[in-house]
């Protein structure tokens, strides 16, 4: 019983943090009009999963 409650609490917290990260825009450099970071960081930000639908 306690394991189930802890599991549900953990998954709720985990889903909340991933939902919050989806609401933040990808970093960009306004001078060069390009995304900031390495190519891998850009891909992670731009290709992150969404919870729509």
CNS distance restraints for C-alpha pairs under 8 A (distance, minus, plus):
assign (resid   1 and name CA) (resid   5 and name CA) 6.44 0.50 0.50
assign (resid   2 and name CA) (resid   6 and name CA) 6.13 0.50 0.50
assign (resid   3 and name CA) (resid   7 and name CA) 6.01 0.50 0.50
assign (resid   4 and name CA) (resid   8 and name CA) 6.16 0.50 0.50
assign (resid   5 and name CA) (resid   9 and name CA) 6.12 0.50 0.50
assign (resid   6 and name CA) (resid  10 and name CA) 6.02 0.50 0.50
assign (resid   7 and name CA) (resid  11 and name CA) 6.16 0.50 0.50
assign (resid   8 and name CA) (resid  12 and name CA) 6.08 0.50 0.50
assign (resid   9 and name CA) (resid  13 and name CA) 6.26 0.50 0.50
assign (resid  10 and name CA) (resid  14 and name CA) 6.09 0.50 0.50
assign (resid  11 and name CA) (resid  15 and name CA) 6.02 0.50 0.50
assign (resid  12 and name CA) (resid  16 and name CA) 6.19 0.50 0.50
assign (resid  13 and name CA) (resid  17 and name CA) 6.44 0.50 0.50
assign (resid  14 and name CA) (resid  18 and name CA) 6.46 0.50 0.50
assign (resid  15 and name CA) (resid  19 and name CA) 6.09 0.50 0.50
assign (resid  16 and name CA) (resid  20 and name CA) 6.21 0.50 0.50
assign (resid  17 and name CA) (resid  21 and name CA) 6.32 0.50 0.50
assign (resid  18 and name CA) (resid  22 and name CA) 6.50 0.50 0.50
assign (resid  19 and name CA) (resid  23 and name CA) 6.82 0.50 0.50
assign (resid  19 and name CA) (resid  51 and name CA) 7.66 0.50 0.50
assign (resid  20 and name CA) (resid  24 and name CA) 7.11 0.50 0.50
assign (resid  22 and name CA) (resid  48 and name CA) 7.45 0.50 0.50
assign (resid  22 and name CA) (resid  49 and name CA) 7.83 0.50 0.50
assign (resid  22 and name CA) (resid  50 and name CA) 6.74 0.50 0.50
assign (resid  26 and name CA) (resid  35 and name CA) 7.19 0.50 0.50
assign (resid  26 and name CA) (resid  42 and name CA) 7.63 0.50 0.50
assign (resid  26 and name CA) (resid  45 and name CA) 5.84 0.50 0.50
assign (resid  26 and name CA) (resid  46 and name CA) 7.02 0.50 0.50
assign (resid  27 and name CA) (resid  35 and name CA) 5.95 0.50 0.50
assign (resid  27 and name CA) (resid  36 and name CA) 5.45 0.50 0.50
assign (resid  27 and name CA) (resid  37 and name CA) 7.75 0.50 0.50
assign (resid  28 and name CA) (resid  33 and name CA) 6.89 0.50 0.50
assign (resid  28 and name CA) (resid  34 and name CA) 5.68 0.50 0.50
assign (resid  28 and name CA) (resid  35 and name CA) 4.03 0.50 0.50
assign (resid  28 and name CA) (resid  36 and name CA) 4.70 0.50 0.50
assign (resid  29 and name CA) (resid  33 and name CA) 5.53 0.50 0.50
assign (resid  29 and name CA) (resid  34 and name CA) 5.45 0.50 0.50
assign (resid  29 and name CA) (resid  35 and name CA) 5.93 0.50 0.50
assign (resid  29 and name CA) (resid  36 and name CA) 5.72 0.50 0.50
assign (resid  30 and name CA) (resid  34 and name CA) 7.14 0.50 0.50
assign (resid  35 and name CA) (resid  42 and name CA) 6.59 0.50 0.50
assign (resid  36 and name CA) (resid  42 and name CA) 7.07 0.50 0.50
assign (resid  37 and name CA) (resid  41 and name CA) 5.69 0.50 0.50
assign (resid  37 and name CA) (resid  42 and name CA) 6.15 0.50 0.50
assign (resid  38 and name CA) (resid  42 and name CA) 6.20 0.50 0.50
assign (resid  39 and name CA) (resid  43 and name CA) 6.17 0.50 0.50
assign (resid  40 and name CA) (resid  44 and name CA) 6.17 0.50 0.50
assign (resid  41 and name CA) (resid  45 and name CA) 6.28 0.50 0.50
assign (resid  42 and name CA) (resid  46 and name CA) 6.05 0.50 0.50
assign (resid  43 and name CA) (resid  47 and name CA) 5.66 0.50 0.50
assign (resid  44 and name CA) (resid  48 and name CA) 5.80 0.50 0.50
